[in-house]
């Protein structure tokens, strides 16, 4: 399955986001620090005309979650909406400045073991855009074709002794991307396929608990 990067794709994704019924806020979630990440749709660099999303490898110099795979994003500043935070972080990390009308919608909040409530914000980056990774935060940036996360066998679930909840992970470019990032991508993948799949109960590997 391939996804053309065109107006029809934007309209379809916007429609899916508009129809997505987010889980209501919980008391546990209200006690966590708010954060937002961008699921930024962009044209593939390997196959022009095909839709992709941006995924980063965090620099190992970062004190928290260094060296991990991540969607562009971070903690919300005081007074920011999650959409504003995701747009700001996308600019700070990748030099990609988008306006508010690029936002297509939001998916479920995901609580992390490290004390954050992450909101994934789906947005349309458009064509002919340049991405410039901030070396203080990003070791590398990748355009992942939507077709690469569509196959059944790229998603797997593993158990750990420390929890009775399974970890969700996604195989991307030969690497296993783990939750929380994998959980957000998995829900987005399921939405694209017309399925409503909740991911809030999926666990994260122990190295991501801090």
N, C-alpha and C positions, 0 to 999 in steps of 0.2 A: 504494500500500500504506500503510495506517495501522496504528498500534500503540496499542491502548487502554492507558491507565495504570490497571491494576487488578491484583488478586491473581494472575490467570492470567498476566499479563505478567511479574510478578515471578517466578513459579514457572518460566516458560519460560526467562527469562534466567538464573536461578540454575542450571537444568539444563544450559543451554548452557555456562555457565562451568565447572560441575563436570566436564563431558565434554571440555573444552578441554585438549589436551595441550601444555603449555608446552615450549619449547625448553630443553634442559639448559644449565646455566651453562658459560661458556667462560673460558679463561685471560684473554683480552682483557677480558671483562666484569668479572672479579674485580679488575682493576686500576683500574677506573673508580669515581668517586664515585657512591654510590647516591642515587636520587631516586625519587619516586612522584607520580603524578597521579591524580586522581579522575575517572572517568567516572560522574558522579552523575546517576542517572535521576530525573526530576522531572516534575510535570504541566506541560504546555504552558500558557503564559499567553494565547496567541492562540486556542487551541482546547481549552477545558476537557475533561478526560477523555482527552486524547491524551498519549502518552509523549514526553518530550523529554530532552535532556541539557544540562548547564551548560557554556558556553564563555565565556571571558573575553577581553577586550582588555587587555593589560598597559599600565600607565601608561608614558608616555615618560620619566618621571623615573627609572626603574630603570636601574641601570648595565648590567645584563645583559639582553639580549633585550627592551629597552623597546619598547613599541608593537606587539609581536607578538601574534597570536592564540594562546591557550594554554588547556589544561585546567587547572583549579585544582590546584596542586601545588608541589613544591619538593624541596630536598635533605633526606635523612633525617638526623635527629639521631642522635648516638651512642646505640646500644642500642635504637633504634626498629625495628620491623618496617615493611615498606612499607605495610601496611594502616594502621598507627598514624600513619605520616607523612602519608598521603593524607587521613585523617580530620582530623588536626591542621591541615594546610594549608587544607582546605576551611573549617574554622572560622575560621582567621586571615584568609583572603582574602575570604570571603563571609559570615561570621557564621552559617554553617550547621553546627550541632553535631549530629553523628550518633553513635550507639553502634556498638560492634563488630559487632552483629548486622545492621547495614545492609550490610555487605560481602558481595557475592555471589561474588566470585572475582577472579582476576588473569589478564591476558593475557601475551604474550611481552615480555621485557625488550627495550628498544630502546637501543642505544649511540649517543650523540650525538658530533658533532665537537667539542663544547665540553667533553668529558670526563666526561659523566654516563651512567649506566645507568638508564634510566627504566622503572619498572614501572607499567603502567596498572592501577588497582584499580577494578573495577566495583562500584557500590554503589547502593542504593535509598534515595532521599531521603524518600520518602513524600509524603503530601498535606498541604495547609494549612501549608506551611513558608514562611518569609520569608527572602529573600536580601538581604543588606546588604553591598555591595561596600566593601572597605577602600580608601579613596582613595590610600593610600600605595603600593598594589600594583596596584590594578585600576582601569582607566579606565571600563570598562563590562562588564556581564554580560548574557548572552543565553541564552534557553531555545531550543534548536534541536530542532525536532520530528524524531523518528527517521525519519519518512517523507521528510524533506528530504534525507537522506543515502542513501536507498535507490536512486534512479534511476541508471542506468548512466552517463549523461552528466555527472554531477557529479564523477566521479573522472577525473583526467587525469595523464599522465606526461610530463615534459619532460626534455630533455637539457641539460647544461651543459658548457662546454669544460674546466672544472676537474676533472671526474670522469667515469669510464666507467659510473657507476651512474645510473639515472634518478631524478629527484625525483618523489615522489607528492604530489599536491595535491588538495584537495576544494573545490568551489565551494559556499560557504555564505553565504546572504544577500547575494549579489552580490559576495562577496570570495573570493579564492583563499587558503585556509588551507594552508600548506605543512608538510612534515615538519620537525621530528619530530611535531608535533601531528597533522598529517594522517595520518601513518603509523599512529598509535595509533587514531584514529577509523576509518580504513579497515579495520583488522583487526577492530575491534568491529562495524562494518557487515557485514563478511563473515561473522562468527560468527552474527549475527542471521539471515542468509540461509542458514545451515546449511553454510557453506563454511569450510574451514580454509585460511587464506591467511597466509603468512609475510611479514613486512614489514621484517625486520632489515636487508636489503640495500638498501633504498631510501635514496637520498641526501637531504641537506638543502640548501637554497639557501645560497650562500656567506655571505650576511649572518647566517646562524644558526650559522656555524662557530666564532664566538668566544663 
